[in-house]
Amino acid sequence: MTDKNNQELWRWTESNWANPDINFKKAKYITAGIDVGSVSSQAVVMADGEMLAYGNMRTGSDSPNSARNALNFALKELGADESIINYCIGTGYGRVNVPMADRTLTEIACHARGANYIYGSEVRTVLDVGGQDIKAIKCDEKGKVSNFLMNDKCAAGTGRGMEVFSDLVGVSINEVGDRSLDVEKEPEPVSSTCVVYAKTEATGLLRAGWSTEQVLAAYCRAMAGRIFELIEKIGIEKGFAVTGGMAKNRGVMERLMPMVKLDFMKTKWDTQLAGAAGAALFGNALCKKGKGRKK
């Protein structure tokens, strides 16, 4: 579904950035992490372990092209090309299709390490709500994984599920969270976060006279509940961080936090960058061990 201006409502805003305070030509090691997810792809470029540039964009139908496009999107802001990179690690759903990667790592390891970087060493529990699955990760003060759980392979409660719902009700994905909070009374959650059944139920509620905001609230509340069921199983410690696009959805996060009974950790970085940032950091560590590309 699209609006009158042919806007793709389900698309998160794409972005790229370069650090104006770092001269990459003086860096010893330039490393890249590329996280190709089922919904979005991120590339993070680091200079000696510090964020140098990033690109965050929609994953296309071709994973190798998505990886290259995300990296070029990041490098564009630097006015550089791939030749500056000493090591590249691919991660995420499409990690085996990152053509420029020197090696691949699981998103579990990369999100834990990346959360440690973007949120700080106090992180102990990481929630990553990806496009197709949900991961709850326990880690130590260095971002090393100690335990994790994943949901079943279902779009329920995931980023893709929210995109489908956004398109259904005709509200931009960037506005879903805020609009879901614009209700006088919190409605009961929809009975299922299954994309198929939730769509049917939502359509019925709209026909019954519910406002769009009420339906969004009911769905966001149901998603928060589904996410909580998973993280409750692994045990939630103080130092709870959320990565991925869902962290930007206030409607889900502000309903999840009271369930978790912990403060929501804040970061200045885009939460979708965690996996790619972790991958770039692992690349930097390998360069220090002499594994970097010979130039």
Phi and psi in degrees as GROMACS dihedral restraints (atoms count N, CA, C in turn):
[ dihedral_restraints ]
;  ai    aj    ak    al  type     phi  dphi    fc
    3     4     5     6     1  -133.4    20    10
    4     5     6     7     1   160.5    20    10
    6     7     8     9     1   -87.1    20    10
    7     8     9    10     1  -171.5    20    10
    9    10    11    12     1   -63.7    20    10
   10    11    12    13     1   -25.2    20    10
   12    13    14    15     1   -94.5    20    10
   13    14    15    16     1    13.5    20    10
   15    16    17    18     1    62.4    20    10
   16    17    18    19     1    29.3    20    10
   18    19    20    21     1   -78.0    20    10
   19    20    21    22     1   136.4    20    10
   21    22    23    24     1   -84.2    20    10
   22    23    24    25     1   100.0    20    10
   24    25    26    27     1   -63.7    20    10
   25    26    27    28     1   -27.8    20    10
   27    28    29    30     1   -80.6    20    10
   28    29    30    31     1    -8.1    20    10
   30    31    32    33     1   -80.0    20    10
   31    32    33    34     1   126.1    20    10
   33    34    35    36     1   -69.8    20    10
   34    35    36    37     1   155.3    20    10
   36    37    38    39     1   -70.4    20    10
   37    38    39    40     1   126.8    20    10
   39    40    41    42     1   -78.6    20    10
   40    41    42    43     1   151.3    20    10
   42    43    44    45     1  -154.5    20    10
   43    44    45    46     1   154.5    20    10
   45    46    47    48     1  -145.2    20    10
   46    47    48    49     1   161.6    20    10
   48    49    50    51     1  -161.8    20    10
   49    50    51    52     1   150.2    20    10
   51    52    53    54     1  -132.6    20    10
   52    53    54    55     1   141.7    20    10
   54    55    56    57     1   -76.0    20    10
   55    56    57    58     1   115.1    20    10
   57    58    59    60     1   -74.1    20    10
   58    59    60    61     1   -11.2    20    10
   60    61    62    63     1   -95.3    20    10
   61    62    63    64     1    -0.3    20    10
   63    64    65    66     1  -118.7    20    10
   64    65    66    67     1   128.4    20    10
   66    67    68    69     1   -95.5    20    10
   67    68    69    70     1   101.2    20    10
   69    70    71    72     1   -63.8    20    10
   70    71    72    73     1   -21.1    20    10
   72    73    74    75     1   -68.7    20    10
   73    74    75    76     1   -17.1    20    10
   75    76    77    78     1   -96.6    20    10
   76    77    78    79     1    -4.1    20    10
   78    79    80    81     1   -76.4    20    10
   79    80    81    82     1   146.9    20    10
   81    82    83    84     1   -76.8    20    10
   82    83    84    85     1   -44.1    20    10
   84    85    86    87     1  -129.8    20    10
   85    86    87    88     1   130.0    20    10
   87    88    89    90     1  -110.3    20    10
   88    89    90    91     1   119.0    20    10
   90    91    92    93     1  -122.9    20    10
   91    92    93    94     1   153.0    20    10
   93    94    95    96     1  -127.5    20    10
   94    95    96    97     1   142.0    20    10
   96    97    98    99     1  -122.1    20    10
   97    98    99   100     1   131.4    20    10
   99   100   101   102     1  -125.0    20    10
  100   101   102   103     1   118.2    20    10
  102   103   104   105     1  -108.3    20    10
  103   104   105   106     1   103.8    20    10
  105   106   107   108     1   -97.3    20    10
  106   107   108   109     1   104.0    20    10
  108   109   110   111     1   -96.4    20    10
  109   110   111   112     1   175.4    20    10
  111   112   113   114     1   -72.5    20    10
  112   113   114   115     1   -20.6    20    10
  114   115   116   117     1  -112.4    20    10
  115   116   117   118     1   -46.2    20    10
  117   118   119   120     1  -135.3    20    10
  118   119   120   121     1   160.2    20    10
  120   121   122   123     1  -127.1    20    10
  121   122   123   124     1   136.9    20    10
  123   124   125   126     1  -126.1    20    10
  124   125   126   127     1   141.9    20    10
  126   127   128   129     1  -124.3    20    10
  127   128   129   130     1   128.8    20    10
  129   130   131   132     1  -119.0    20    10
  130   131   132   133     1   130.8    20    10
  132   133   134   135     1  -112.8    20    10
  133   134   135   136     1   128.4    20    10
  135   136   137   138     1  -119.6    20    10
  136   137   138   139     1   147.5    20    10
  138   139   140   141     1  -113.4    20    10
  139   140   141   142     1   110.1    20    10
  141   142   143   144     1    51.7    20    10
  142   143   144   145     1    42.2    20    10
  144   145   146   147     1    82.5    20    10
  145   146   147   148     1     9.9    20    10
  147   148   149   150     1  -118.1    20    10
  148   149   150   151     1   143.2    20    10
  150   151   152   153     1   -60.2    20    10
  151   152   153   154     1   117.2    20    10
  153   154   155   156     1  -102.6    20    10
  154   155   156   157     1   -43.2    20    10
  156   157   158   159     1  -162.8    20    10
  157   158   159   160     1   159.7    20    10
  159   160   161   162     1  -150.9    20    10
  160   161   162   163     1   158.6    20    10
  162   163   164   165     1  -135.3    20    10
  163   164   165   166     1   135.0    20    10
  165   166   167   168     1  -132.1    20    10
  166   167   168   169     1   114.8    20    10
  168   169   170   171     1  -148.4    20    10
  169   170   171   172     1   171.5    20    10
  171   172   173   174     1   -70.3    20    10
  172   173   174   175     1   138.1    20    10
  174   175   176   177     1   -74.3    20    10
  175   176   177   178     1   131.8    20    10
  177   178   179   180     1   -90.5    20    10
  178   179   180   181     1  -168.1    20    10
  180   181   182   183     1   -77.3    20    10
  181   182   183   184     1   -14.3    20    10
  183   184   185   186     1  -116.0    20    10
  184   185   186   187     1   106.2    20    10
  186   187   188   189     1   -59.1    20    10
  187   188   189   190     1   -44.9    20    10
  189   190   191   192     1   -58.1    20    10
  190   191   192   193     1   -42.0    20    10
  192   193   194   195     1   -67.7    20    10
  193   194   195   196     1   -35.4    20    10
  195   196   197   198     1   -62.9    20    10
  196   197   198   199     1   -41.9    20    10
  198   199   200   201     1   -62.7    20    10
  199   200   201   202     1   -47.3    20    10
  201   202   203   204     1   -67.2    20    10
  202   203   204   205     1   -39.9    20    10
  204   205   206   207     1   -63.2    20    10
  205   206   207   208     1   -41.3    20    10
  207   208   209   210     1   -65.0    20    10
  208   209   210   211     1   -42.7    20    10
  210   211   212   213     1   -65.5    20    10
  211   212   213   214     1   -45.0    20    10
  213   214   215   216     1   -63.5    20    10
  214   215   216   217     1   -33.6    20    10
  216   217   218   219     1   -63.1    20    10
  217   218   219   220     1   -39.3    20    10
  219   220   221   222     1   -72.2    20    10
  220   221   222   223     1   -46.2    20    10
  222   223   224   225     1   -68.1    20    10
  223   224   225   226     1   -24.5    20    10
  225   226   227   228     1   -56.4    20    10
  226   227   228   229     1   -39.6    20    10
  228   229   230   231     1   -69.9    20    10
  229   230   231   232     1   -20.0    20    10
  231   232   233   234     1   -91.6    20    10
  232   233   234   235     1   -16.2    20    10
  234   235   236   237     1    69.2    20    10
  235   236   237   238     1    35.1    20    10
  237   238   239   240     1  -130.3    20    10
  238   239   240   241     1   174.2    20    10
  240   241   242   243     1  -127.2    20    10
  241   242   243   244     1  -174.3    20    10
  243   244   245   246     1   -62.6    20    10
  244   245   246   247     1   -18.6    20    10
  246   247   248   249     1   -64.1    20    10
  247   248   249   250     1   -17.0    20    10
  249   250   251   252     1   -79.8    20    10
  250   251   252   253     1   -11.8    20    10
  252   253   254   255     1   -83.7    20    10
  253   254   255   256     1   130.2    20    10
  255   256   257   258     1   -90.7    20    10
  256   257   258   259     1   -25.4    20    10
  258   259   260   261     1  -160.4    20    10
  259   260   261   262     1   141.7    20    10
  261   262   263   264     1  -134.0    20    10
  262   263   264   265     1   133.6    20    10
  264   265   266   267     1  -121.7    20    10
  265   266   267   268     1   133.0    20    10
  267   268   269   270     1   -99.1    20    10
  268   269   270   271     1   143.4    20    10
  270   271   272   273     1  -146.6    20    10
  271   272   273   274     1   177.6    20    10
  273   274   275   276     1    91.3    20    10
  274   275   276   277     1  -177.9    20    10
  276   277   278   279     1   -53.0    20    10
  277   278   279   280     1   -39.9    20    10
  279   280   281   282     1  -105.5    20    10
  280   281   282   283     1    29.4    20    10
  282   283   284   285     1   -61.9    20    10
  283   284   285   286     1   -28.0    20    10
  285   286   287   288     1   -74.4    20    10
  286   287   288   289     1    -8.1    20    10
  288   289   290   291     1  -113.1    20    10
  289   290   291   292     1    34.7    20    10
  291   292   293   294     1  -103.0    20    10
  292   293   294   295     1    97.5    20    10
  294   295   296   297     1   -62.4    20    10
  295   296   297   298     1   -28.4    20    10
  297   298   299   300     1   -93.7    20    10
  298   299   300   301     1     4.9    20    10
  300   301   302   303     1   -74.6    20    10
  301   302   303   304     1   137.4    20    10
  303   304   305   306     1   -81.1    20    10
  304   305   306   307     1   -25.2    20    10
  306   307   308   309     1  -164.0    20    10
  307   308   309   310     1   171.8    20    10
  309   310   311   312     1  -122.6    20    10
  310   311   312   313     1   155.7    20    10
  312   313   314   315     1  -139.3    20    10
  313   314   315   316     1   155.2    20    10
  315   316   317   318     1   -69.5    20    10
  316   317   318   319     1   153.1    20    10
  318   319   320   321     1   -67.8    20    10
  319   320   321   322     1   -22.5    20    10
  321   322   323   324     1   -60.2    20    10
  322   323   324   325     1   -53.6    20    10
  324   325   326   327     1   -63.9    20    10
  325   326   327   328     1   -42.1    20    10
  327   328   329   330     1   -70.1    20    10
  328   329   330   331     1   -38.3    20    10
  330   331   332   333     1   -69.3    20    10
  331   332   333   334     1   -36.6    20    10
  333   334   335   336     1   -64.5    20    10
  334   335   336   337     1   -46.5    20    10
  336   337   338   339     1   -67.3    20    10
  337   338   339   340     1   -39.7    20    10
  339   340   341   342     1   -67.7    20    10
  340   341   342   343     1   -39.3    20    10
  342   343   344   345     1   -63.5    20    10
  343   344   345   346     1   -37.1    20    10
  345   346   347   348     1   -61.3    20    10
  346   347   348   349     1   -35.3    20    10
  348   349   350   351     1   -76.7    20    10
  349   350   351   352     1   -48.9    20    10
  351   352   353   354     1   -81.6    20    10
  352   353   354   355     1   -21.4    20    10
  354   355   356   357     1  -107.4    20    10
  355   356   357   358     1   -29.7    20    10
  357   358   359   360     1   118.9    20    10
  358   359   360   361     1   166.0    20    10
  360   361   362   363     1   -71.2    20    10
  361   362   363   364     1    -4.8    20    10
  363   364   365   366     1   -77.7    20    10
  364   365   366   367     1   -11.6    20    10
  366   367   368   369     1   -63.6    20    10
  367   368   369   370     1   131.0    20    10
  369   370   371   372     1  -126.3    20    10
  370   371   372   373     1   -27.6    20    10
  372   373   374   375     1  -127.0    20    10
  373   374   375   376     1   126.2    20    10
  375   376   377   378     1  -116.3    20    10
  376   377   378   379     1   128.4    20    10
  378   379   380   381     1  -107.3    20    10
  379   380   381   382     1   120.1    20    10
  381   382   383   384     1  -116.3    20    10
  382   383   384   385     1   112.7    20    10
  384   385   386   387     1  -100.2    20    10
  385   386   387   388     1   100.3    20    10
  387   388   389   390     1   -88.9    20    10
  388   389   390   391     1  -171.7    20    10
  390   391   392   393     1   -69.8    20    10
  391   392   393   394     1   -31.8    20    10
  393   394   395   396     1  -124.9    20    10
  394   395   396   397     1    -7.9    20    10
  396   397   398   399     1  -151.8    20    10
  397   398   399   400     1   171.2    20    10
  399   400   401   402     1  -122.2    20    10
  400   401   402   403     1   133.4    20    10
  402   403   404   405     1  -125.0    20    10
  403   404   405   406     1   132.1    20    10
  405   406   407   408     1  -112.4    20    10
  406   407   408   409     1   123.0    20    10
  408   409   410   411     1  -125.6    20    10
  409   410   411   412     1   133.9    20    10
  411   412   413   414     1  -102.5    20    10
  412   413   414   415     1   138.9    20    10
  414   415   416   417     1  -145.9    20    10
  415   416   417   418     1   166.3    20    10
  417   418   419   420     1   -96.2    20    10
  418   419   420   421     1  -170.9    20    10
  420   421   422   423     1   -68.8    20    10
  421   422   423   424     1   -10.8    20    10
  423   424   425   426     1  -102.6    20    10
  424   425   426   427     1     2.7    20    10
  426   427   428   429     1    82.0    20    10
  427   428   429   430     1    19.0    20    10
  429   430   431   432     1   -88.0    20    10
  430   431   432   433     1   132.7    20    10
  432   433   434   435     1   -70.3    20    10
  433   434   435   436     1   132.4    20    10
  435   436   437   438     1  -112.5    20    10
  436   437   438   439     1   -23.1    20    10
  438   439   440   441     1  -167.8    20    10
  439   440   441   442     1   157.9    20    10
  441   442   443   444     1  -159.7    20    10
  442   443   444   445     1   158.7    20    10
  444   445   446   447     1  -136.8    20    10
  445   446   447   448     1   148.9    20    10
  447   448   449   450     1  -128.3    20    10
  448   449   450   451     1   152.8    20    10
  450   451   452   453     1   -78.4    20    10
  451   452   453   454     1   174.5    20    10
  453   454   455   456     1   -71.3    20    10
  454   455   456   457     1   165.8    20    10
  456   457   458   459     1   -76.0    20    10
  457   458   459   460     1    84.1    20    10
  459   460   461   462     1  -149.7    20    10
  460   461   462   463     1   145.4    20    10
  462   463   464   465     1   -74.7    20    10
  463   464   465   466     1    -9.1    20    10
  465   466   467   468     1   -58.9    20    10
  466   467   468   469     1   125.1    20    10
  468   469   470   471     1    78.7    20    10
  469   470   471   472     1     7.4    20    10
  471   472   473   474     1  -105.9    20    10
  472   473   474   475     1   176.4    20    10
  474   475   476   477     1   -62.1    20    10
  475   476   477   478     1   -38.6    20    10
  477   478   479   480     1   -66.7    20    10
  478   479   480   481     1   -38.0    20    10
  480   481   482   483     1   -60.1    20    10
  481   482   483   484     1   -41.3    20    10
  483   484   485   486     1   -67.7    20    10
  484   485   486   487     1   -35.7    20    10
  486   487   488   489     1   -63.1    20    10
  487   488   489   490     1   -44.9    20    10
  489   490   491   492     1   -61.6    20    10
  490   491   492   493     1   -42.2    20    10
  492   493   494   495     1   -67.3    20    10
  493   494   495   496     1   -40.0    20    10
  495   496   497   498     1   -58.6    20    10
  496   497   498   499     1   -44.9    20    10
  498   499   500   501     1   -65.5    20    10
  499   500   501   502     1   -38.0    20    10
  501   502   503   504     1   -60.8    20    10
  502   503   504   505     1   -46.4    20    10
  504   505   506   507     1   -89.4    20    10
  505   506   507   508     1    -3.5    20    10
  507   508   509   510     1    73.3    20    10
  508   509   510   511     1    35.6    20    10
  510   511   512   513     1  -123.3    20    10
  511   512   513   514     1   133.0    20    10
  513   514   515   516     1   -55.6    20    10
  514   515   516   517     1   138.7    20    10
  516   517   518   519     1   -56.0    20    10
  517   518   519   520     1   -28.9    20    10
  519   520   521   522     1   -73.6    20    10
  520   521   522   523     1   -15.6    20    10
  522   523   524   525     1  -109.0    20    10
  523   524   525   526     1    -9.4    20    10
  525   526   527   528     1   -55.6    20    10
  526   527   528   529     1   -48.7    20    10
  528   529   530   531     1   -60.4    20    10
  529   530   531   532     1   -50.2    20    10
  531   532   533   534     1   -62.9    20    10
  532   533   534   535     1   -42.9    20    10
  534   535   536   537     1   -69.0    20    10
  535   536   537   538     1   -29.9    20    10
  537   538   539   540     1   -68.8    20    10
  538   539   540   541     1   -20.3    20    10
  540   541   542   543     1   -90.0    20    10
  541   542   543   544     1    -6.6    20    10
  543   544   545   546     1   -89.9    20    10
  544   545   546   547     1    59.8    20    10
  546   547   548   549     1  -130.9    20    10
  547   548   549   550     1   145.3    20    10
  549   550   551   552     1   -72.8    20    10
  550   551   552   553     1   -37.2    20    10
  552   553   554   555     1  -133.6    20    10
  553   554   555   556     1   134.4    20    10
  555   556   557   558     1   -68.5    20    10
  556   557   558   559     1   121.1    20    10
  558   559   560   561     1   -78.3    20    10
  559   560   561   562     1   166.9    20    10
  561   562   563   564     1   -67.8    20    10
  562   563   564   565     1   148.0    20    10
  564   565   566   567     1   -67.1    20    10
  565   566   567   568     1   155.2    20    10
  567   568   569   570     1   -61.2    20    10
  568   569   570   571     1   152.5    20    10
  570   571   572   573     1   -72.4    20    10
  571   572   573   574     1   -18.7    20    10
  573   574   575   576     1  -145.4    20    10
  574   575   576   577     1   140.2    20    10
  576   577   578   579     1   -96.4    20    10
  577   578   579   580     1     3.5    20    10
  579   580   581   582     1   -57.3    20    10
  580   581   582   583     1   129.2    20    10
  582   583   584   585     1   -55.8    20    10
  583   584   585   586     1   -42.9    20    10
  585   586   587   588     1   -66.0    20    10
  586   587   588   589     1   -51.3    20    10
  588   589   590   591     1   -72.2    20    10
  589   590   591   592     1   -35.9    20    10
  591   592   593   594     1   -64.5    20    10
  592   593   594   595     1   -37.8    20    10
  594   595   596   597     1   -61.7    20    10
  595   596   597   598     1   -43.8    20    10
  597   598   599   600     1   -64.2    20    10
  598   599   600   601     1   -44.3    20    10
  600   601   602   603     1   -65.9    20    10
  601   602   603   604     1   -42.5    20    10
  603   604   605   606     1   -61.8    20    10
  604   605   606   607     1   -42.5    20    10
  606   607   608   609     1   -60.6    20    10
  607   608   609   610     1   -41.3    20    10
  609   610   611   612     1   -64.5    20    10
  610   611   612   613     1   -39.5    20    10
  612   613   614   615     1   -66.7    20    10
  613   614   615   616     1   -40.8    20    10
  615   616   617   618     1   -63.4    20    10
  616   617   618   619     1   -40.2    20    10
  618   619   620   621     1   -67.8    20    10
  619   620   621   622     1   -26.9    20    10
  621   622   623   624     1   -81.9    20    10
  622   623   624   625     1    -1.6    20    10
  624   625   626   627     1   105.1    20    10
  625   626   627   628     1     3.5    20    10
  627   628   629   630     1   -67.3    20    10
  628   629   630   631     1   145.3    20    10
  630   631   632   633     1   -76.1    20    10
  631   632   633   634     1   160.8    20    10
  633   634   635   636     1   -58.0    20    10
  634   635   636   637     1   -40.1    20    10
  636   637   638   639     1   -63.1    20    10
  637   638   639   640     1   -39.0    20    10
  639   640   641   642     1   -66.2    20    10
  640   641   642   643     1   -41.2    20    10
  642   643   644   645     1   -65.9    20    10
  643   644   645   646     1   -42.3    20    10
  645   646   647   648     1   -61.5    20    10
  646   647   648   649     1   -41.5    20    10
  648   649   650   651     1   -62.1    20    10
  649   650   651   652     1   -43.5    20    10
  651   652   653   654     1   -63.9    20    10
  652   653   654   655     1   -38.5    20    10
  654   655   656   657     1   -74.4    20    10
  655   656   657   658     1   -42.6    20    10
  657   658   659   660     1   -62.2    20    10
  658   659   660   661     1   -38.3    20    10
  660   661   662   663     1   -65.7    20    10
  661   662   663   664     1   -40.2    20    10
  663   664   665   666     1   -65.5    20    10
  664   665   666   667     1   -39.3    20    10
  666   667   668   669     1   -65.5    20    10
  667   668   669   670     1   -41.9    20    10
  669   670   671   672     1   -59.4    20    10
  670   671   672   673     1   -41.2    20    10
  672   673   674   675     1   -65.1    20    10
  673   674   675   676     1   -40.7    20    10
  675   676   677   678     1   -66.1    20    10
  676   677   678   679     1   -41.3    20    10
  678   679   680   681     1   -63.6    20    10
  679   680   681   682     1   -41.9    20    10
  681   682   683   684     1   -62.7    20    10
  682   683   684   685     1   -36.4    20    10
  684   685   686   687     1   -57.2    20    10
  685   686   687   688     1   -37.4    20    10
  687   688   689   690     1   -74.5    20    10
  688   689   690   691     1   -50.3    20    10
  690   691   692   693     1   -69.8    20    10
  691   692   693   694     1   -25.0    20    10
  693   694   695   696     1   -65.3    20    10
  694   695   696   697     1   -32.3    20    10
  696   697   698   699     1   -66.7    20    10
  697   698   699   700     1   -33.0    20    10
  699   700   701   702     1   -88.4    20    10
  700   701   702   703     1   -18.1    20    10
  702   703   704   705     1    90.6    20    10
  703   704   705   706     1   125.8    20    10
  705   706   707   708     1  -106.5    20    10
  706   707   708   709     1   122.8    20    10
  708   709   710   711     1  -103.7    20    10
  709   710   711   712     1   161.5    20    10
  711   712   713   714     1   -60.1    20    10
  712   713   714   715     1   139.9    20    10
  714   715   716   717     1    98.5    20    10
  715   716   717   718     1    52.0    20    10
  717   718   719   720     1   -98.0    20    10
  718   719   720   721     1   118.0    20    10
  720   721   722   723     1  -121.6    20    10
  721   722   723   724     1   147.0    20    10
  723   724   725   726     1  -118.2    20    10
  724   725   726   727     1   130.9    20    10
  726   727   728   729     1  -117.1    20    10
  727   728   729   730     1   167.4    20    10
  729   730   731   732     1    90.1    20    10
  730   731   732   733     1   174.6    20    10
  732   733   734   735     1   -66.0    20    10
  733   734   735   736     1   -28.4    20    10
  735   736   737   738     1   -64.6    20    10
  736   737   738   739     1   -23.4    20    10
  738   739   740   741     1   -62.4    20    10
  739   740   741   742     1   -19.2    20    10
  741   742   743   744     1   -87.4    20    10
  742   743   744   745     1    -6.6    20    10
  744   745   746   747     1   -93.7    20    10
  745   746   747   748     1    99.9    20    10
  747   748   749   750     1   -60.7    20    10
  748   749   750   751     1   -32.4    20    10
  750   751   752   753     1   -61.8    20    10
  751   752   753   754     1   -37.1    20    10
  753   754   755   756     1   -83.6    20    10
  754   755   756   757     1   -46.7    20    10
  756   757   758   759     1   -64.5    20    10
  757   758   759   760     1   -41.6    20    10
  759   760   761   762     1   -74.1    20    10
  760   761   762   763     1   -15.1    20    10
  762   763   764   765     1   -91.4    20    10
  763   764   765   766     1   -25.5    20    10
  765   766   767   768     1   -76.6    20    10
  766   767   768   769     1   -39.5    20    10
  768   769   770   771     1   -57.4    20    10
  769   770   771   772     1   -42.3    20    10
  771   772   773   774     1   -63.2    20    10
  772   773   774   775     1   -30.0    20    10
  774   775   776   777     1   -69.3    20    10
  775   776   777   778     1   -41.7    20    10
  777   778   779   780     1   -72.0    20    10
  778   779   780   781     1   -31.3    20    10
  780   781   782   783     1    62.7    20    10
  781   782   783   784     1    37.4    20    10
  783   784   785   786     1  -136.9    20    10
  784   785   786   787     1   155.8    20    10
  786   787   788   789     1   -69.5    20    10
  787   788   789   790     1   146.8    20    10
  789   790   791   792     1   -83.3    20    10
  790   791   792   793     1   116.3    20    10
  792   793   794   795     1   -64.6    20    10
  793   794   795   796     1   142.9    20    10
  795   796   797   798     1  -108.0    20    10
  796   797   798   799     1   152.3    20    10
  798   799   800   801     1  -147.0    20    10
  799   800   801   802     1   151.6    20    10
  801   802   803   804     1   -83.5    20    10
  802   803   804   805     1   -12.1    20    10
  804   805   806   807     1   -92.4    20    10
  805   806   807   808     1   157.8    20    10
  807   808   809   810     1   -65.8    20    10
  808   809   810   811     1   122.4    20    10
  810   811   812   813     1   -65.0    20    10
  811   812   813   814     1   -19.3    20    10
  813   814   815   816     1   -73.0    20    10
  814   815   816   817     1    -9.4    20    10
  816   817   818   819     1   -86.6    20    10
  817   818   819   820     1    -7.3    20    10
  819   820   821   822     1   -55.5    20    10
  820   821   822   823     1   -48.7    20    10
  822   823   824   825     1   -61.8    20    10
  823   824   825   826     1   -46.2    20    10
  825   826   827   828     1   -67.1    20    10
  826   827   828   829     1   -37.3    20    10
  828   829   830   831     1   -63.9    20    10
  829   830   831   832     1   -43.8    20    10
  831   832   833   834     1   -61.1    20    10
  832   833   834   835     1   -41.2    20    10
  834   835   836   837     1   -62.6    20    10
  835   836   837   838     1   -43.3    20    10
  837   838   839   840     1   -63.8    20    10
  838   839   840   841     1   -36.6    20    10
  840   841   842   843     1   -68.0    20    10
  841   842   843   844     1   -39.8    20    10
  843   844   845   846     1   -62.5    20    10
  844   845   846   847     1   -37.5    20    10
  846   847   848   849     1   -62.6    20    10
  847   848   849   850     1   -40.5    20    10
  849   850   851   852     1   -63.4    20    10
  850   851   852   853     1   -41.1    20    10
  852   853   854   855     1   -63.2    20    10
  853   854   855   856     1   -38.2    20    10
  855   856   857   858     1   -69.7    20    10
  856   857   858   859     1   -34.6    20    10
  858   859   860   861     1   -62.5    20    10
  859   860   861   862     1   -40.3    20    10
  861   862   863   864     1   -63.6    20    10
  862   863   864   865     1   -23.1    20    10
  864   865   866   867     1   -93.2    20    10
  865   866   867   868     1     9.4    20    10
  867   868   869   870     1    84.6    20    10
  868   869   870   871     1    18.1    20    10
  870   871   872   873     1   -93.5    20    10
  871   872   873   874     1    -0.4    20    10
  873   874   875   876     1   -68.6    20    10
  874   875   876   877     1   163.8    20    10
  876   877   878   879     1   -66.2    20    10
  877   878   879   880     1   140.6    20    10
  879   880   881   882     1   -81.6    20    10
  880   881   882   883     1   129.6    20    10
